[in-house]
Amino acid sequence: PVVASSHNTIGILYYEKGDYDRARKEYMKSLEIYEKAMGPGHPIVANIHNNIGNVFGMKGEYQQSLAHLEKALQIRIKTIGAEHPDTASVQANIGQILYEMGEYDQALSHYEQVLKIQEKSLGSVHPLVASVQTNIGSVYYHKGEYERALGCFERAIDILQQVHGENSSSISVPLLGIGWIKLKRGKIKEALEYFEPLLSLSATGKCSRDNADHLPRAKFGLAQVLWETGGSHKRAIQLVQQAQELFKIQKSVQGKQSMKDTETWLMQHGIE
């Protein structure tokens, strides 16, 4: 088990560095040892399945990801119960994978279960509750249910401001969600105040790797606002092209669709 723990720790370090292939190899070594030493149904084995699932998810290998996350979920349900916060964390990871696959109804089902568990165990004012509210809002946004999405994003912001203060960087993701709702509803000028802050935040290095997929969406959103409000067309084009480069490496359904949207936007504006 000590050796298995070391492999897992090394895997975590590779994961944080973004070297997902090496991380997966270390996690798999850890899993093999733990299963032999502790048995396949041990809680610590669930931890490793969860880590492996996250690695496959980052690589866009969603079926493999779900296979390991489901194993982690079943082990945790059997060992610590269906309503334990650690069980909810696996549910949240499954929800994220389903979301990235475009399976919005299934993702929503998992996120709603997570929210119920978290509010019961952590209280209604907690950063993890805000996180799942943001995730639910994102699902509703992509389902075209903007009013429901807006409510979730606003609740997330309210929670995060209560916990971290009004000017906390933690509110950037739900702010971005509201910005896109404003844009979709044709409220171009109102959208501006939601896109600019995230770009400024990322320039300071405070935009975490986990939220890196939101940066190109902010760039693309701001570009459209600038173009429509008579701002710098040169900057707008640069922002779209920068967003394109970031969308290229995304594996999710949302990333691929955004890539197509940037291509369409550039073509419509006569830019090759």
ROMARTOR-579558 format. One line per field, with one value per residue: x, y, z of N, C-alpha, C in turn. Coordinates in pm, 1 decimal. Layout:
N
npx <- (X,...)
npy <- (Y,...)
npz <- (Z,...)
capx <- (X,...)
capy <- (Y,...)
capz <- (Z,...)
cpx <- (X,...)
cpy <- (Y,...)
cpz <- (Z,...)
This chain:
272
npx <- (79.7,198.6,375.1,189.5,58.0,260.0,287.6,37.7,58.9,265.7,133.4,-64.5,93.2,191.7,-53.3,-127.5,67.0,-21.3,50.4,-96.1,-81.6,137.5,45.6,-177.9,-54.2,84.0,-128.2,-259.9,-75.2,-82.1,-349.8,-349.1,-182.1,-312.0,-557.5,-476.3,-364.4,-556.1,-804.0,-1065.4,-1288.8,-1232.1,-1239.7,-1021.6,-947.6,-1152.9,-1084.2,-865.8,-976.4,-1140.5,-947.5,-826.6,-1043.9,-1076.6,-842.4,-875.5,-1095.0,-988.2,-838.5,-1028.0,-1132.5,-1399.5,-1572.2,-1404.7,-1342.6,-1593.5,-1634.5,-1446.0,-1516.9,-1776.1,-1723.4,-1586.1,-1794.6,-1983.4,-1838.2,-1806.6,-2070.6,-2139.3,-1958.5,-1943.7,-2185.7,-2470.7,-2525.6,-2304.8,-2060.8,-1820.8,-1907.1,-2077.3,-1891.7,-1782.4,-2011.0,-2039.7,-1818.2,-1888.4,-2112.9,-1988.6,-1842.7,-2051.8,-2176.2,-1976.1,-1987.3,-2217.2,-2450.2,-2693.5,-2930.3,-2880.8,-2651.0,-2756.4,-2924.6,-2738.7,-2600.1,-2803.2,-2851.6,-2608.2,-2615.5,-2824.8,-2715.8,-2486.6,-2592.6,-2728.1,-2522.7,-2319.6,-2435.1,-2619.1,-2466.4,-2184.8,-1870.4,-1855.9,-2121.0,-2186.1,-2029.8,-2153.4,-2398.9,-2321.0,-2243.9,-2489.7,-2622.4,-2476.6,-2550.2,-2825.8,-2799.2,-2690.2,-2899.2,-3068.1,-3232.6,-3248.0,-3340.6,-3356.9,-3089.2,-2973.0,-3071.9,-2934.8,-2664.3,-2665.9,-2726.5,-2497.5,-2300.9,-2387.1,-2347.2,-2066.4,-1970.6,-2055.2,-1893.7,-1626.0,-1601.1,-1692.5,-1532.9,-1400.5,-1203.1,-1326.4,-1582.1,-1576.4,-1643.7,-1933.6,-2008.2,-1923.3,-2097.6,-2339.7,-2278.3,-2278.7,-2545.7,-2661.9,-2555.1,-2671.1,-2932.2,-2929.5,-2851.6,-2619.3,-2442.5,-2468.0,-2350.4,-2081.5,-1962.0,-1936.8,-1758.3,-1505.6,-1388.8,-1305.7,-1104.4,-914.4,-861.1,-745.0,-512.5,-362.5,-281.7,-447.2,-640.5,-736.5,-603.1,-805.7,-1021.0,-954.5,-1079.7,-1276.9,-1165.6,-1122.3,-1391.9,-1462.4,-1302.0,-1407.1,-1669.9,-1632.2,-1516.3,-1730.5,-1896.4,-1738.2,-1726.5,-1994.9,-2057.4,-1911.1,-1648.2,-1292.8,-1225.4,-1004.3,-896.4,-1107.5,-1101.3,-850.4,-900.4,-1092.0,-940.4,-744.4,-905.7,-986.1,-750.6,-732.8,-971.3,-921.4,-781.2,-958.7,-1165.4,-1429.9,-1785.8,-1887.7,-1657.4,-1583.4,-1805.7,-1788.2,-1554.4,-1637.7,-1818.8,-1654.0,-1515.2,-1725.0,-1801.1,-1573.3,-1573.3,-1816.3,-1753.8,-1574.5,-1309.0,-1017.8)
npy <- (-122.3,125.1,168.5,181.1,412.6,597.6,582.6,685.5,947.4,1048.7,1030.6,1224.6,1454.6,1456.3,1487.6,1743.7,1884.3,1860.2,1643.8,1398.3,1136.4,1017.8,1049.0,880.3,629.0,605.6,612.0,376.5,181.8,219.9,147.3,-126.8,-235.4,-158.8,-295.3,-560.2,-560.3,-448.0,-523.0,-517.6,-369.9,-177.2,140.9,311.4,224.4,321.4,590.7,589.5,493.6,711.8,911.5,809.5,815.6,1092.9,1163.2,1033.6,1178.3,1437.7,1390.9,1357.4,1108.5,977.2,753.4,565.0,714.8,737.1,468.3,414.3,611.0,533.8,291.8,389.0,532.2,330.4,182.7,372.6,424.1,178.1,163.2,408.3,527.7,662.1,930.9,1064.6,1329.3,1271.2,1078.3,1233.5,1393.8,1225.9,1181.9,1439.9,1455.0,1262.3,1387.5,1606.8,1485.6,1375.8,1613.0,1729.4,1552.7,1623.7,1519.1,1633.2,1607.7,1378.1,1464.3,1675.7,1537.5,1404.3,1625.8,1751.9,1567.0,1581.5,1847.5,1833.8,1663.0,1806.8,2050.5,1952.7,1841.3,2032.6,2279.1,2564.4,2779.5,2754.3,2706.1,2473.7,2419.0,2644.0,2591.4,2365.6,2478.9,2656.0,2469.5,2344.1,2563.6,2597.6,2370.8,2420.7,2651.1,2551.1,2397.0,2582.7,2703.7,2979.5,3146.0,2981.8,2909.9,3158.3,3211.2,3012.4,3086.9,3338.4,3268.1,3122.5,3324.0,3489.1,3320.3,3279.3,3538.1,3590.4,3413.7,3461.5,3734.5,4039.8,4108.1,3881.7,3650.1,3413.9,3433.9,3454.3,3257.7,3200.3,3465.6,3490.2,3312.0,3452.3,3668.7,3553.9,3480.5,3735.5,3817.0,3633.4,3713.2,3951.6,4174.6,4357.4,4565.4,4537.2,4292.7,4340.1,4414.0,4174.1,4015.1,4146.1,4155.8,3886.5,3843.7,4027.6,3918.7,3671.6,3760.4,3826.7,3589.7,3449.9,3288.6,2970.3,2645.9,2459.6,2612.9,2697.8,2655.9,2840.7,3081.1,3115.7,3138.7,3375.9,3550.6,3520.1,3602.1,3870.9,3972.5,3971.2,4156.8,4389.7,4424.1,4467.4,4698.3,4900.8,4905.5,4838.4,4685.4,4547.7,4447.1,4282.5,4084.3,3972.3,3865.8,3668.0,3497.6,3422.1,3289.3,3078.8,2925.8,2823.3,2682.4,2476.6,2273.6,2161.2,1895.3,1858.5,1854.3,2111.3,2267.1,2192.6,2279.8,2551.8,2606.0,2571.0,2779.5,3005.5,2987.4,3022.1,3282.6,3432.9,3385.7,3504.7,3766.4,3818.1,3733.1,3552.1)
npz <- (0.0,66.9,-140.7,-346.7,-273.3,-317.0,-597.5,-665.8,-567.1,-728.0,-967.9,-927.2,-925.5,-1189.7,-1316.4,-1231.6,-1364.8,-1616.8,-1767.0,-1881.4,-1977.4,-1845.6,-1587.2,-1588.9,-1621.4,-1378.7,-1196.8,-1274.5,-1203.0,-928.3,-879.1,-947.5,-749.3,-509.4,-537.2,-516.3,-261.9,-86.5,-174.4,-425.9,-359.4,-173.3,-2.8,-65.8,-314.0,-464.4,-468.4,-642.1,-879.9,-928.6,-975.3,-1207.3,-1379.4,-1401.0,-1537.5,-1787.8,-1865.0,-1900.2,-2123.9,-2309.8,-2347.8,-2306.0,-2256.0,-2132.6,-1911.6,-1780.6,-1717.1,-1512.6,-1323.9,-1260.4,-1132.4,-908.9,-792.8,-725.2,-536.5,-334.1,-264.1,-151.5,63.7,209.3,180.2,-0.6,32.4,119.5,127.2,-16.0,-191.6,-339.6,-468.9,-663.3,-812.7,-912.4,-1080.7,-1271.4,-1373.1,-1495.2,-1704.0,-1857.0,-1927.0,-2089.0,-2294.9,-2408.8,-2314.4,-2179.4,-2020.3,-1866.2,-1733.6,-1585.4,-1409.3,-1245.3,-1136.6,-992.0,-791.0,-660.8,-569.0,-383.5,-187.4,-109.5,-10.0,209.0,365.8,378.7,401.1,273.4,196.1,64.0,-101.6,-269.3,-315.8,-461.6,-684.2,-801.9,-858.5,-1057.2,-1249.8,-1304.5,-1405.8,-1641.7,-1783.5,-1822.8,-1977.7,-2218.7,-2293.6,-2376.2,-2195.5,-2072.0,-1863.5,-1637.5,-1624.3,-1571.6,-1313.8,-1165.3,-1203.5,-1080.0,-816.0,-755.0,-767.0,-557.9,-334.2,-346.1,-313.7,-57.2,80.0,-6.0,-54.6,-229.2,-451.6,-531.4,-721.8,-767.0,-866.6,-1137.4,-1332.8,-1316.9,-1374.1,-1636.5,-1757.0,-1728.2,-1888.5,-2145.3,-2165.0,-2171.0,-2414.3,-2594.3,-2573.2,-2698.2,-2559.0,-2587.4,-2493.5,-2216.4,-2183.6,-2201.5,-1954.7,-1830.8,-1969.4,-1995.2,-1725.9,-1675.0,-1861.9,-1775.9,-1529.3,-1599.2,-1710.8,-1494.0,-1400.3,-1235.3,-1327.8,-1311.5,-1413.9,-1428.5,-1500.8,-1747.6,-1992.0,-2000.6,-2065.3,-2355.4,-2427.3,-2307.8,-2451.9,-2712.4,-2670.8,-2588.8,-2819.8,-3000.9,-2877.9,-2893.8,-3170.8,-3238.4,-3098.9,-3203.2,-3127.4,-3125.4,-3420.5,-3502.5,-3263.9,-3195.1,-3395.2,-3341.0,-3087.3,-3144.9,-3305.9,-3122.1,-2939.6,-3099.7,-3125.8,-2869.2,-2848.7,-3024.5,-2895.6,-2725.3,-2612.5,-2564.1,-2640.1,-2631.4,-2670.9,-2931.6,-3075.1,-3027.1,-3161.6,-3426.5,-3432.9,-3410.7,-3650.6,-3832.0,-3764.5,-3837.7,-4114.1,-4188.5,-4147.1,-4336.8,-4303.8,-4340.3)
capx <- (0.0,284.9,422.6,72.9,35.8,362.9,249.5,-76.3,109.9,337.9,28.5,-126.7,187.8,188.0,-183.4,-121.9,155.0,-87.4,105.5,-201.4,-41.6,219.2,-41.4,-259.0,31.5,110.6,-254.4,-289.4,13.6,-138.2,-473.1,-314.7,-127.2,-416.2,-657.4,-417.7,-334.3,-671.2,-928.1,-1120.5,-1399.6,-1185.7,-1260.7,-906.6,-951.2,-1245.2,-1008.6,-780.6,-1067.0,-1181.6,-833.9,-811.2,-1156.2,-1049.2,-738.1,-938.3,-1180.5,-904.9,-791.2,-1143.1,-1167.5,-1509.6,-1625.4,-1311.2,-1360.0,-1716.9,-1619.6,-1374.1,-1594.2,-1888.7,-1668.9,-1560.9,-1923.9,-2043.2,-1761.7,-1836.1,-2207.9,-2139.2,-1872.3,-1968.3,-2324.9,-2505.7,-2540.3,-2179.8,-1999.7,-1722.9,-1985.2,-2125.3,-1782.0,-1774.2,-2130.3,-2011.0,-1725.5,-1966.8,-2193.0,-1902.4,-1813.4,-2175.3,-2192.7,-1881.3,-2033.4,-2341.6,-2563.5,-2731.3,-3031.0,-2813.7,-2562.3,-2841.3,-2970.4,-2628.1,-2572.6,-2910.6,-2826.1,-2492.7,-2659.9,-2904.9,-2624.2,-2398.1,-2667.9,-2761.0,-2403.5,-2230.7,-2509.8,-2652.1,-2365.8,-2055.2,-1814.2,-1890.1,-2260.4,-2179.0,-1972.0,-2253.0,-2497.9,-2263.9,-2251.7,-2630.1,-2649.4,-2415.8,-2635.6,-2946.2,-2760.2,-2675.0,-3031.8,-3143.9,-3322.1,-3164.5,-3389.2,-3311.4,-2943.2,-2943.8,-3096.8,-2825.6,-2542.0,-2681.7,-2713.8,-2356.2,-2229.9,-2426.8,-2278.6,-1922.0,-1943.8,-2070.8,-1781.1,-1493.8,-1602.0,-1754.7,-1438.9,-1324.8,-1185.8,-1405.5,-1710.9,-1553.3,-1710.7,-2075.9,-2019.1,-1910.0,-2223.8,-2438.8,-2238.5,-2324.1,-2691.7,-2687.6,-2520.8,-2772.5,-3057.4,-2911.4,-2816.6,-2476.6,-2367.3,-2468.4,-2260.7,-1942.6,-1911.5,-1916.5,-1646.2,-1378.6,-1324.5,-1239.5,-979.7,-821.1,-826.9,-654.6,-384.7,-287.8,-240.7,-538.4,-735.8,-677.5,-603.0,-936.2,-1115.4,-890.6,-1170.0,-1364.0,-1093.6,-1157.0,-1531.1,-1462.2,-1242.0,-1501.3,-1782.4,-1589.6,-1494.8,-1860.9,-1943.0,-1659.3,-1765.2,-2132.0,-2070.6,-1823.0,-1515.2,-1181.8,-1245.1,-876.5,-887.6,-1210.3,-1049.9,-742.5,-960.2,-1153.8,-832.3,-684.6,-1002.1,-980.5,-634.5,-762.7,-1079.2,-867.9,-729.5,-1065.5,-1223.9,-1571.4,-1884.4,-1897.7,-1537.0,-1588.6,-1908.0,-1734.3,-1457.4,-1716.0,-1879.4,-1552.3,-1489.7,-1839.5,-1794.9,-1467.2,-1617.9,-1923.0,-1695.4,-1478.3,-1171.7,-968.8)
capy <- (0.0,243.7,185.0,225.0,552.9,676.5,590.8,776.7,1083.9,1085.7,1052.1,1354.6,1558.6,1460.2,1541.9,1888.8,1939.2,1843.6,1526.7,1303.9,999.2,968.0,1041.5,759.2,512.9,597.0,574.1,235.7,103.7,231.6,68.7,-269.5,-273.0,-143.8,-400.2,-683.7,-547.1,-407.9,-574.9,-425.5,-290.2,-90.6,283.9,376.8,186.0,416.9,713.7,574.0,490.8,850.4,981.4,758.9,870.6,1233.2,1168.8,1001.6,1290.4,1546.9,1350.4,1345.2,967.4,985.9,622.9,509.8,795.8,697.8,332.5,422.5,692.0,452.0,197.4,468.0,566.1,211.5,149.5,470.9,401.4,59.0,176.2,528.6,567.9,740.8,1072.8,1118.1,1429.9,1211.2,1014.5,1343.4,1444.7,1138.5,1214.3,1565.3,1423.9,1194.3,1491.9,1687.3,1408.1,1370.5,1748.2,1748.5,1465.9,1679.3,1445.0,1734.0,1560.3,1288.9,1546.6,1749.9,1444.2,1385.2,1751.9,1778.4,1479.5,1639.3,1968.1,1791.2,1609.3,1912.8,2145.0,1883.8,1813.3,2148.2,2402.6,2628.1,2881.0,2685.8,2714.0,2357.3,2438.1,2743.4,2525.8,2281.3,2571.0,2702.0,2357.4,2329.0,2677.5,2571.8,2272.9,2491.0,2741.7,2475.5,2346.6,2698.3,2749.8,3088.1,3200.8,2889.4,2923.1,3285.9,3193.7,2933.0,3168.3,3443.9,3205.8,3089.3,3448.3,3532.0,3233.7,3303.7,3670.3,3577.9,3337.1,3515.7,3878.5,4083.4,4118.7,3757.6,3592.7,3290.4,3456.6,3479.2,3161.4,3233.4,3595.0,3462.8,3251.2,3560.2,3746.1,3485.3,3492.6,3871.4,3820.7,3557.3,3788.7,4075.1,4286.0,4360.6,4654.4,4478.8,4176.8,4385.0,4415.9,4037.5,3953.1,4213.8,4117.6,3755.5,3858.6,4096.2,3821.3,3571.9,3826.8,3831.6,3453.5,3394.2,3199.0,2838.6,2552.1,2395.1,2703.5,2751.0,2649.4,2957.3,3195.8,3142.0,3182.7,3518.7,3620.4,3517.3,3686.9,4010.5,4009.2,4001.7,4282.7,4499.0,4441.5,4518.7,4829.6,4998.0,4903.9,4807.1,4564.5,4476.0,4370.4,4178.6,3975.8,3907.2,3787.2,3548.3,3409.6,3366.6,3191.7,2962.5,2844.2,2753.5,2586.6,2364.5,2166.7,2111.8,1767.9,1855.1,1894.0,2256.8,2322.0,2169.4,2368.7,2687.2,2614.8,2592.7,2912.9,3106.6,2977.5,3084.5,3427.4,3490.4,3381.1,3603.9,3900.5,3827.5,3716.8,3415.7)
capz <- (0.0,70.2,-278.8,-423.4,-238.1,-385.3,-739.2,-675.5,-546.3,-850.6,-1068.2,-900.0,-969.1,-1336.3,-1353.0,-1210.7,-1468.1,-1745.9,-1837.5,-1846.6,-2008.7,-1733.8,-1469.7,-1600.7,-1596.6,-1234.3,-1132.3,-1303.4,-1115.9,-793.8,-874.8,-948.7,-618.0,-407.2,-550.6,-463.9,-119.0,-6.1,-231.4,-526.1,-308.0,-64.4,-30.7,-127.9,-455.6,-526.4,-492.0,-760.8,-995.3,-950.6,-1037.2,-1345.0,-1454.6,-1429.7,-1640.0,-1916.6,-1898.3,-1950.1,-2256.7,-2398.0,-2364.9,-2211.5,-2216.1,-2033.4,-1791.4,-1712.5,-1663.6,-1384.0,-1230.2,-1213.6,-1033.2,-787.9,-733.6,-664.0,-415.9,-229.7,-218.3,-66.0,182.0,291.0,164.2,-119.6,63.3,174.6,39.0,-106.7,-297.4,-423.7,-552.3,-780.3,-892.3,-982.0,-1189.6,-1374.7,-1434.9,-1581.6,-1825.1,-1935.9,-1981.1,-2198.3,-2403.7,-2461.5,-2257.4,-2081.0,-1925.1,-1771.8,-1651.2,-1492.3,-1306.6,-1150.1,-1067.2,-895.5,-675.5,-591.6,-499.7,-268.2,-85.4,-60.5,73.6,333.8,446.7,388.7,414.4,145.7,162.1,60.6,-237.1,-350.0,-357.2,-569.9,-802.1,-869.9,-914.2,-1183.6,-1344.6,-1343.8,-1492.4,-1772.4,-1852.0,-1867.7,-2085.7,-2342.9,-2329.6,-2421.6,-2088.4,-2022.3,-1737.2,-1532.7,-1617.2,-1506.0,-1171.4,-1107.6,-1201.9,-979.6,-684.2,-736.2,-737.7,-423.1,-237.1,-349.8,-257.1,88.0,134.4,-42.1,-74.1,-354.1,-563.6,-541.8,-855.2,-775.9,-933.6,-1279.7,-1420.3,-1331.9,-1442.4,-1779.6,-1799.4,-1741.6,-2005.4,-2266.9,-2169.9,-2219.3,-2556.1,-2667.7,-2568.8,-2772.3,-2469.7,-2618.9,-2405.1,-2082.2,-2183.2,-2195.3,-1817.0,-1783.6,-2040.5,-1968.9,-1599.4,-1679.1,-1936.7,-1685.7,-1426.3,-1655.0,-1737.0,-1368.0,-1365.2,-1136.0,-1393.4,-1288.6,-1526.3,-1434.2,-1564.8,-1867.4,-2106.6,-2000.0,-2121.6,-2495.2,-2436.9,-2273.9,-2566.0,-2823.7,-2633.4,-2591.6,-2960.1,-3060.5,-2818.6,-2951.7,-3310.9,-3247.8,-3033.9,-3266.0,-3068.0,-3214.9,-3500.8,-3503.6,-3140.0,-3200.1,-3479.8,-3266.3,-2979.3,-3203.0,-3350.1,-3000.5,-2887.2,-3189.3,-3090.8,-2744.4,-2874.5,-3103.0,-2810.0,-2639.4,-2654.7,-2530.7,-2740.7,-2627.2,-2732.3,-3075.9,-3130.5,-3021.0,-3270.1,-3548.7,-3424.4,-3442.9,-3795.3,-3899.0,-3738.7,-3920.4,-4254.0,-4205.2,-4144.8,-4446.9,-4253.6,-4365.9)
cpx <- (83.7,337.8,308.6,44.5,135.8,331.6,133.8,-30.7,184.4,237.1,-38.5,-36.6,191.1,56.8,-182.1,-32.2,91.1,-32.1,14.2,-165.0,42.6,136.0,-122.8,-176.9,58.2,-15.7,-286.1,-200.7,-39.6,-261.3,-443.1,-266.9,-234.8,-519.2,-605.6,-402.5,-459.3,-803.2,-993.0,-1233.7,-1361.7,-1205.7,-1144.2,-896.2,-1045.7,-1173.5,-927.3,-864.4,-1112.5,-1071.2,-814.8,-922.9,-1132.9,-942.8,-797.8,-1028.9,-1103.2,-853.1,-905.8,-1183.8,-1281.0,-1565.8,-1536.7,-1324.2,-1482.0,-1706.0,-1552.4,-1452.4,-1713.6,-1842.5,-1643.9,-1691.9,-1984.4,-1970.7,-1797.5,-1978.3,-2212.6,-2064.5,-1903.6,-2110.3,-2348.3,-2510.4,-2416.4,-2121.0,-1897.3,-1790.6,-2035.9,-2015.4,-1763.0,-1893.3,-2106.0,-1917.6,-1796.9,-2052.9,-2111.9,-1870.9,-1935.8,-2203.8,-2101.8,-1914.5,-2159.3,-2465.1,-2622.5,-2833.7,-2969.5,-2722.3,-2642.4,-2889.2,-2863.2,-2601.6,-2678.9,-2896.6,-2710.4,-2535.5,-2737.8,-2815.5,-2539.7,-2472.6,-2702.0,-2638.9,-2317.3,-2302.4,-2528.4,-2550.5,-2227.6,-2003.0,-1848.6,-2035.6,-2266.0,-2127.4,-2075.2,-2367.9,-2449.6,-2272.8,-2394.2,-2669.8,-2595.2,-2497.9,-2760.7,-2915.4,-2755.1,-2804.9,-3121.1,-3242.6,-3250.7,-3210.0,-3346.3,-3160.8,-2905.0,-2963.7,-2985.5,-2697.3,-2550.4,-2670.4,-2569.5,-2276.3,-2260.2,-2354.6,-2130.3,-1886.0,-1961.0,-1949.6,-1647.5,-1487.7,-1648.8,-1660.7,-1354.8,-1317.8,-1274.1,-1536.5,-1697.1,-1632.6,-1861.7,-2099.2,-2013.2,-2038.4,-2331.8,-2407.8,-2289.0,-2476.3,-2730.5,-2663.2,-2626.5,-2904.7,-3046.3,-2881.1,-2664.8,-2396.7,-2359.9,-2370.2,-2115.4,-1884.2,-1885.8,-1795.3,-1510.8,-1312.6,-1249.9,-1108.6,-874.2,-771.4,-725.1,-516.7,-298.3,-242.5,-331.3,-641.6,-677.8,-685.5,-739.0,-1039.8,-1063.0,-981.4,-1264.9,-1296.7,-1126.5,-1301.7,-1542.9,-1406.9,-1341.5,-1622.2,-1747.2,-1569.4,-1625.9,-1917.3,-1870.6,-1704.3,-1900.8,-2146.8,-1977.1,-1686.6,-1410.7,-1207.8,-1117.1,-863.2,-988.4,-1161.6,-940.1,-797.9,-1023.4,-1046.5,-761.8,-776.2,-998.5,-866.7,-659.3,-874.6,-1028.0,-829.0,-838.8,-1130.9,-1375.3,-1658.9,-1892.5,-1777.1,-1538.4,-1691.6,-1858.0,-1631.0,-1529.4,-1774.8,-1778.1,-1520.7,-1600.7,-1833.3,-1690.6,-1508.0,-1723.2,-1869.3,-1580.4,-1332.6,-1130.5,-871.1)
cpy <- (128.3,273.4,236.8,372.3,643.8,691.6,689.5,922.3,1134.2,1114.0,1187.3,1468.5,1570.1,1521.5,1694.2,1957.1,1931.3,1728.5,1407.6,1159.2,939.8,955.1,912.1,634.5,495.4,555.5,426.2,142.9,102.3,144.4,-80.0,-315.3,-267.9,-256.3,-533.3,-677.3,-525.6,-469.4,-471.7,-337.1,-196.4,56.9,351.7,341.4,279.5,547.4,705.6,566.0,633.1,929.4,939.2,814.7,1015.7,1249.0,1139.9,1115.5,1406.6,1517.7,1337.3,1202.2,936.3,851.1,556.4,584.2,751.2,559.5,336.2,503.8,614.2,349.0,269.2,498.0,446.3,171.8,244.9,455.7,284.7,81.9,296.2,583.9,663.3,890.2,1133.2,1221.3,1373.1,1134.7,1120.2,1394.9,1358.3,1163.7,1341.2,1542.2,1353.1,1296.1,1576.0,1615.2,1402.3,1506.1,1768.8,1660.0,1521.5,1606.0,1527.7,1685.3,1466.9,1367.5,1620.8,1662.1,1422.8,1511.8,1782.2,1691.2,1534.5,1759.3,1933.2,1743.2,1720.5,2010.9,2083.9,1870.9,1937.5,2279.3,2469.8,2732.4,2817.9,2690.2,2594.9,2362.4,2538.7,2680.3,2442.7,2367.1,2625.1,2593.3,2335.7,2443.0,2656.9,2471.2,2341.1,2586.3,2666.4,2407.4,2460.2,2751.5,2860.8,3143.4,3112.3,2899.3,3048.5,3275.7,3117.6,3014.0,3276.4,3387.3,3170.6,3212.6,3496.1,3451.3,3268.5,3439.7,3669.4,3511.2,3409.2,3667.2,3915.4,4081.4,3993.6,3707.9,3469.6,3309.6,3467.8,3384.6,3187.1,3370.8,3576.7,3401.4,3356.4,3644.9,3684.3,3486.6,3631.1,3879.9,3750.1,3632.5,3924.0,4196.2,4305.3,4444.7,4600.4,4362.6,4218.2,4374.5,4275.5,3971.4,4014.9,4168.6,3984.6,3762.9,3927.7,4001.0,3720.7,3631.7,3833.9,3693.3,3387.1,3299.5,3057.7,2751.1,2485.2,2481.3,2757.4,2747.9,2767.8,3080.0,3219.1,3186.4,3330.3,3600.6,3630.6,3607.1,3834.0,4058.3,4048.5,4132.7,4401.1,4528.8,4511.2,4658.7,4933.9,5008.5,4867.9,4676.1,4481.1,4388.9,4256.2,4058.6,3898.8,3817.5,3658.8,3449.0,3345.3,3260.2,3064.1,2868.8,2764.3,2651.1,2461.8,2245.7,2107.8,1987.8,1765.1,1893.7,2046.4,2323.1,2308.9,2260.7,2512.8,2709.2,2642.9,2733.6,3022.4,3106.1,3046.5,3236.2,3493.2,3492.9,3489.2,3746.2,3914.1,3812.6,3572.2,3374.1)
cpz <- (0.0,-70.2,-367.1,-398.7,-308.2,-533.5,-758.4,-662.1,-669.7,-962.5,-1051.4,-948.4,-1121.3,-1385.0,-1341.6,-1313.2,-1607.4,-1828.2,-1807.2,-1877.2,-1895.4,-1607.5,-1472.6,-1570.8,-1447.6,-1158.3,-1154.0,-1220.6,-973.0,-778.7,-865.9,-811.4,-509.9,-414.9,-496.2,-312.1,-33.5,-51.9,-322.3,-475.7,-196.2,-101.0,-100.5,-276.5,-531.9,-558.4,-620.6,-887.3,-1030.6,-1021.2,-1183.0,-1433.6,-1493.1,-1538.3,-1777.9,-1961.8,-1957.0,-2090.2,-2357.3,-2426.4,-2266.3,-2167.1,-2112.1,-1901.1,-1712.3,-1649.7,-1526.0,-1281.3,-1176.1,-1110.4,-900.7,-715.8,-661.3,-535.9,-302.8,-177.5,-119.9,65.6,269.4,274.1,48.3,-93.9,128.1,77.2,-58.2,-220.2,-394.9,-516.2,-676.8,-872.4,-974.6,-1100.0,-1305.0,-1449.2,-1532.1,-1712.4,-1915.6,-2000.6,-2102.0,-2318.3,-2470.3,-2413.5,-2143.3,-1978.6,-1821.0,-1678.2,-1544.9,-1378.4,-1200.5,-1069.6,-961.8,-771.6,-592.5,-509.0,-373.4,-154.3,-24.5,29.3,208.6,424.1,471.8,417.7,279.7,102.0,172.2,-82.6,-326.2,-397.5,-471.8,-698.5,-876.3,-923.9,-1048.5,-1289.7,-1394.9,-1437.8,-1632.4,-1852.5,-1906.8,-1982.9,-2218.4,-2386.5,-2381.0,-2320.0,-2011.1,-1886.9,-1620.1,-1513.5,-1541.0,-1355.5,-1101.6,-1097.3,-1093.8,-838.4,-653.7,-698.0,-595.9,-316.0,-229.8,-292.5,-105.6,151.0,114.9,-56.3,-214.1,-473.8,-583.5,-685.6,-875.4,-851.4,-1085.2,-1370.4,-1429.1,-1396.0,-1593.7,-1834.6,-1819.5,-1864.1,-2134.4,-2278.5,-2220.7,-2369.3,-2639.7,-2675.1,-2638.6,-2687.6,-2473.9,-2519.4,-2263.1,-2072.9,-2161.2,-2055.2,-1762.7,-1849.4,-2004.5,-1838.0,-1604.7,-1755.6,-1850.6,-1578.4,-1477.2,-1680.2,-1611.6,-1323.4,-1264.7,-1196.2,-1390.6,-1412.4,-1540.2,-1505.8,-1696.6,-1988.8,-2111.6,-2061.6,-2268.9,-2513.5,-2402.6,-2389.4,-2681.9,-2794.5,-2642.1,-2734.7,-3026.3,-3007.9,-2881.0,-3095.1,-3322.6,-3190.0,-3091.9,-3201.7,-3171.8,-3289.2,-3505.1,-3379.4,-3140.8,-3280.5,-3407.0,-3156.3,-3031.5,-3245.1,-3230.3,-2939.8,-2968.9,-3151.9,-2963.5,-2762.7,-2946.0,-3015.5,-2718.8,-2699.2,-2639.5,-2649.5,-2747.5,-2694.8,-2883.8,-3142.5,-3132.3,-3131.0,-3402.3,-3550.5,-3457.1,-3591.8,-3874.4,-3883.7,-3827.9,-4067.4,-4280.6,-4210.1,-4244.5,-4406.9,-4273.7,-4256.4)
